[in-house]
Amino acid sequence: MKVLVTGTAGFIGSHVAHRLLDRGDEVIGVDNLNDYYEVSLKESRLSRLTPKQGFNDIRLDIADRAGMEALFAKHKPDRVVHLAAQAGVRYSLENPHAYVEANLVGHMNILEGCRHHQVEHLVYASSSSVYGANESMPFSVHDNVDHPLSLYAATKKSNELMSHTYSSLYGIPTTGLRFFTVYGPWGRPDMALFIFTRKILAGEPIDVFNYGKHKRDFTYVDDIVEGVIRTLDHVASPNDQWSGMQPDPGTSKAPYRLYNIGSNNPVELSRYIEILEDCLGRKAERNLLPMQPGDVPATYADVQALIDDVGYKPETTVEVGIARFVDWYRDYYKV
Ligand SMILES: NC(=O)c1ccc[n+]([C@@H]2O[C@H](COP(=O)([O-])OP(=O)(O)OC[C@H]3O[C@@H](n4cnc5c(N)ncnc54)[C@H](O)[C@@H]3O)[C@@H](O)[C@H]2O)c1
């Protein structure tokens, strides 16, 4: 298959591209290498992909309408895995416009490309943050998610709505994946595990929000990739049982699906830090702080829909996953 993957210099996109190339797919990789976090890390991820056969590395902003039209016209991908986005909850309070450009205008350009070039399946990244003010746990794709608490979450929810419209109007199969706090080797420097590791190794105190009482359904990156690949291969189809009298938010009479991809096992932040301390062989100096605006106290994924449709549930424990991250971090930064 020829697969357009956006965000190939990013954390999850680079892992997904490796998996697709390793099984013999052709990958058209798009990324604008923006400087939201260290560009050298993005370049290092790409430098491991570029030697692989079938990888086509393209520098392009997904918000560039003409550029995206030309990309689809030239490469005519069979399927699309759309992961490029402005990520991060906290940064969306600082720079909301970046989210409108990358996540709304960018997603629009992807949908239009799929519409005009008969793409067989669009799989795109949504986020656990769409659950916002929901408190009924575990979070289910069959629950209503109309109360986002950050603009980041609102753009991700909008991506789901925009995709539904295109599935309905043009019959384009779309699958939205709500990822739950992803971590692992080649991770993101703006995320807690990365920041904690850097600070603990440097002997600096770490900021622990919500006094460490946050619960997160931390999900190891290989488990996310497995979910992405399996859903990519399982083209979204209409739910024949769907009824407008009792509309199920997770499916539709259009070829539209949503899945949570989370470990289904929430871990308290303070426990996550303890495991990291064990792996690093050092204690953290903890600066205990209240909850941050836009944050939610807990996330917990109901993954039944993923199990039912693609026979899969993430299983890597945080003990295993954090150890692998620390091994990678020490090797990459030579510390
Ligand atoms: N990592 C997580 O815990 C998590 C959780 C939920 C959802 N997600 C979503 O998963 C996807 C991938 O996240 P990630 O953690 O790999 O983030 P990342 O920031 O590492 O990767 C995103 C990549 O997209 C690129 N990009 C951003 N804007 C672009 C634009 N306008 N044009 C072209 N390229 C652009 C960036 O340069 C980056 O390389 C994102 O959509 C994110 O919102 C991630």
The ligand as a Gaussian input file, in Angstrom:
#p B3LYP/6-31G(d) Opt

LIG

0 1
 N        1.783000      11.855000      22.572000
 C        0.596000      11.802000      23.184000
 O        0.495000      11.492000      24.388000
 C       -0.683000      12.101000      22.431000
 C       -1.900000      11.943000      23.097000
 C       -3.078000      12.211000      22.418000
 C       -3.059000      12.588000      21.098000
 N       -1.852000      12.753000      20.461000
 C       -1.878000      13.166000      19.054000
 O       -1.098000      12.251000      18.303000
 C       -0.472000      12.926000      17.207000
 C        1.022000      12.721000      17.225000
 O        1.524000      13.233000      18.468000
 P        3.047000      13.153000      18.876000
 O        3.085000      12.925000      20.334000
 O        3.780000      12.254000      17.953000
 O        3.452000      14.683000      18.636000
 P        4.751000      15.310000      17.909000
 O        4.675000      16.773000      18.170000
 O        5.980000      14.580000      18.330000
 O        4.492000      15.000000      16.396000
 C        3.746000      15.830000      15.540000
 C        4.578000      16.102000      14.305000
 O        3.766000      16.883000      13.434000
 C        4.546000      17.917000      12.880000
 N        3.656000      19.039000      12.585000
 C        3.002000      19.837000      13.460000
 N        2.306000      20.772000      12.818000
 C        2.527000      20.562000      11.480000
 C        2.078000      21.201000      10.305000
 N        1.285000      22.288000      10.360000
 N        2.485000      20.707000       9.114000
 C        3.305000      19.624000       9.034000
 N        3.764000      18.990000      10.135000
 C        3.381000      19.455000      11.335000
 C        5.564000      18.273000      13.961000
 O        6.745000      18.868000      13.403000
 C        5.837000      16.923000      14.601000
 O        6.976000      16.309000      14.040000
 C       -0.906000      14.384000      17.336000
 O       -2.037000      14.576000      16.529000
 C       -1.279000      14.522000      18.792000
 O       -2.188000      15.568000      19.000000
 C       -0.669000      12.501000      21.093000

